[in-house]
Amino acid sequence: MVLNTEGSNSSGRGSRALWLPTWNVGAKWNVDQEKFLKNHPWLSRLALRASYGLTAKMNEEAINASAVYQSGIVNRYHFNDRENKLNILHLENRDLTWEKMYELNVGMELGLFNNRISATLDLYQRNTFDLIDLVRTSGVGGQYYKYANFGDMRTRGAELGLHTKNIVSKYFSWTTSLTLSAMHQEITRLLNTPNAFDMVAGRGRGNIVGYPKGSLFSYNFQGLDGNGLPTFHFGRYPSSQNVYAKNAGADFLDTQYAKTYLIYHGPIEPQVLGGLSNTFKLGAWELSFFLTMQAGNKIRLNPTFDPEFADLNVFSKEYYNRWLNPGDELHTDVPALPSQELIEKVGKENIEKAYNTYNFSQNRVADGSFVRMKNISLGYTCTPAMLKKLRLHAASLRINVTNPFLIYADSKLKGQDPEYYRTGGVSLPTPRQFTATLNLGF
């Protein structure tokens, strides 16, 4: 049993916020040491363990239990007229307290055939509460966004580790290691409600009670009309109305109805992570490779669609398949580049709103799952006989390739890298690296 008391004066002023006792209780049962399993012919390791406790941390950005001021100098035309000043960097936020979590963990350790096969399995539940993040306020007091203990969340998951010695001989060996983890998150309490843009942007602010953290939603695209313009369905409007129709456009600041007409895709953070490594040894040679994977998350593609064509616009190749003539709406979902006549007819503002909404529709969402060859390594270690001839104490050569290729990713990404997802879109593929290392010991 572990008992710990922590204190921090960066949170609120009350004793409830300044000091927090944390604790953890754990137990382990080495089942393989019991008489009924000792000296078992093929079971070499079996242990069961469990733990439960309270942990806490203070958000590094929540440092304004008292008002935080910043000194400066008032800019004046004449130097002699300048004077010192104080700017309010952060308003007082005395109600902040620790982010806390109760965690229950049960696990098992298993070894078979003299540990030729070994595995660990952990199941956990984490009830996190008093999470700290920026929340939207009325603006009274001078801050539109303010840090607060905004919500609670429950996370359930499992972690598996497996190691096998597939072949073990005098001249050749092959070992494999597999790690796999899966989780499910659900927000159970939330202080404020995100607006429609928070929900569709894919920047991690689509937080709603009953859904995972950072959920991604989309506007309901309903195809192109006879002019090649995108149309959408809203729960509070007739399905026949277009997004650019008067007073029926997408309201990106909507907090009241957004959940009723937006399409839910899933979280932007991966729910399943895994890695697989294999190592082969043949005499003095060693070859290894490592694969990584993730699944269970969605990605908002870059908002590249625009109704205007100019020298400064950069268009996707998807515009090759855009609407050109009446009837094309039957076999393409790519909007047209509207003519000046159509812009005057519908209204520039309405068309821009339609294309902006299309950028945040279900057509612009990709699956974040991928499988990547992360590393390939080939090494050679000189034998004692060769070292004697070379008059060296040690010598080895290793050639390593990092990020050689992506085995699988959603084709909708079109070369963008799902592993290095960033706010507002996905980045370019990570560069491939080659390294060669020579070690000599004299």
URVENZI-V911677 format. One record per residue. N is the residue number from 1. SS is DSSP state (h for helix, s for strand, l for the rest). Layout:
<<N	SS> <N	SS>>
//
This chain:
<<1	l> <2	s> <3	s> <4	s> <5	s> <6	s> <7	s> <8	l> <9	l> <10	l> <11	l> <12	l> <13	l> <14	l> <15	h> <16	h> <17	h> <18	h> <19	s> <20	s> <21	s> <22	s> <23	s> <24	s> <25	s> <26	s> <27	s> <28	s> <29	s> <30	s> <31	h> <32	h> <33	h> <34	l> <35	l> <36	l> <37	l> <38	l> <39	l> <40	l> <41	l> <42	l> <43	s> <44	s> <45	s> <46	s> <47	s> <48	s> <49	s> <50	s> <51	s> <52	s> <53	s> <54	s> <55	s> <56	s> <57	s> <58	l> <59	l> <60	l> <61	l> <62	l> <63	l> <64	l> <65	l> <66	l> <67	l> <68	s> <69	s> <70	s> <71	s> <72	s> <73	s> <74	s> <75	l> <76	l> <77	l> <78	l> <79	h> <80	h> <81	h> <82	l> <83	s> <84	s> <85	s> <86	s> <87	s> <88	s> <89	s> <90	s> <91	l> <92	l> <93	l> <94	l> <95	l> <96	l> <97	l> <98	l> <99	s> <100	s> <101	s> <102	s> <103	s> <104	s> <105	s> <106	s> <107	s> <108	s> <109	s> <110	s> <111	s> <112	s> <113	l> <114	l> <115	l> <116	l> <117	s> <118	s> <119	s> <120	s> <121	s> <122	s> <123	s> <124	s> <125	s> <126	s> <127	s> <128	s> <129	s> <130	s> <131	s> <132	s> <133	s> <134	s> <135	s> <136	s> <137	l> <138	l> <139	l> <140	l> <141	l> <142	l> <143	l> <144	l> <145	s> <146	s> <147	s> <148	s> <149	s> <150	s> <151	s> <152	s> <153	s> <154	s> <155	s> <156	s> <157	s> <158	s> <159	s> <160	s> <161	s> <162	s> <163	s> <164	s> <165	s> <166	s> <167	s> <168	s> <169	l> <170	l> <171	l> <172	s> <173	s> <174	s> <175	s> <176	s> <177	s> <178	s> <179	s> <180	s> <181	s> <182	s> <183	s> <184	s> <185	s> <186	s> <187	s> <188	s> <189	s> <190	s> <191	l> <192	l> <193	l> <194	l> <195	l> <196	h> <197	h> <198	h> <199	h> <200	h> <201	l> <202	l> <203	l> <204	l> <205	l> <206	l> <207	l> <208	l> <209	l> <210	l> <211	l> <212	l> <213	l> <214	l> <215	s> <216	s> <217	s> <218	s> <219	s> <220	s> <221	s> <222	s> <223	s> <224	s> <225	l> <226	l> <227	l> <228	l> <229	l> <230	s> <231	s> <232	s> <233	s> <234	l> <235	l> <236	l> <237	l> <238	l> <239	l> <240	l> <241	l> <242	l> <243	l> <244	l> <245	l> <246	l> <247	l> <248	l> <249	l> <250	l> <251	l> <252	l> <253	l> <254	l> <255	l> <256	l> <257	l> <258	h> <259	h> <260	h> <261	h> <262	l> <263	s> <264	s> <265	s> <266	s> <267	s> <268	l> <269	l> <270	l> <271	l> <272	s> <273	s> <274	s> <275	s> <276	s> <277	s> <278	s> <279	s> <280	s> <281	s> <282	s> <283	l> <284	l> <285	s> <286	s> <287	s> <288	s> <289	s> <290	s> <291	s> <292	s> <293	s> <294	s> <295	s> <296	l> <297	l> <298	s> <299	s> <300	s> <301	l> <302	l> <303	l> <304	l> <305	l> <306	l> <307	l> <308	l> <309	l> <310	l> <311	l> <312	l> <313	l> <314	l> <315	l> <316	l> <317	h> <318	h> <319	h> <320	h> <321	h> <322	l> <323	l> <324	l> <325	l> <326	l> <327	l> <328	h> <329	h> <330	h> <331	l> <332	l> <333	l> <334	l> <335	l> <336	l> <337	l> <338	l> <339	l> <340	h> <341	h> <342	h> <343	h> <344	h> <345	h> <346	h> <347	l> <348	h> <349	h> <350	h> <351	h> <352	h> <353	h> <354	h> <355	h> <356	h> <357	h> <358	h> <359	h> <360	l> <361	s> <362	h> <363	h> <364	h> <365	s> <366	s> <367	s> <368	l> <369	l> <370	s> <371	s> <372	s> <373	s> <374	s> <375	s> <376	s> <377	s> <378	s> <379	s> <380	s> <381	s> <382	l> <383	l> <384	h> <385	h> <386	h> <387	h> <388	h> <389	h> <390	h> <391	l> <392	l> <393	l> <394	s> <395	s> <396	s> <397	s> <398	s> <399	s> <400	s> <401	s> <402	s> <403	s> <404	s> <405	s> <406	s> <407	s> <408	s> <409	s> <410	l> <411	h> <412	h> <413	h> <414	l> <415	l> <416	l> <417	l> <418	l> <419	l> <420	l> <421	s> <422	s> <423	l> <424	l> <425	s> <426	s> <427	l> <428	l> <429	l> <430	l> <431	l> <432	l> <433	s> <434	s> <435	s> <436	s> <437	s> <438	s> <439	s> <440	s> <441	s> <442	l>>
//
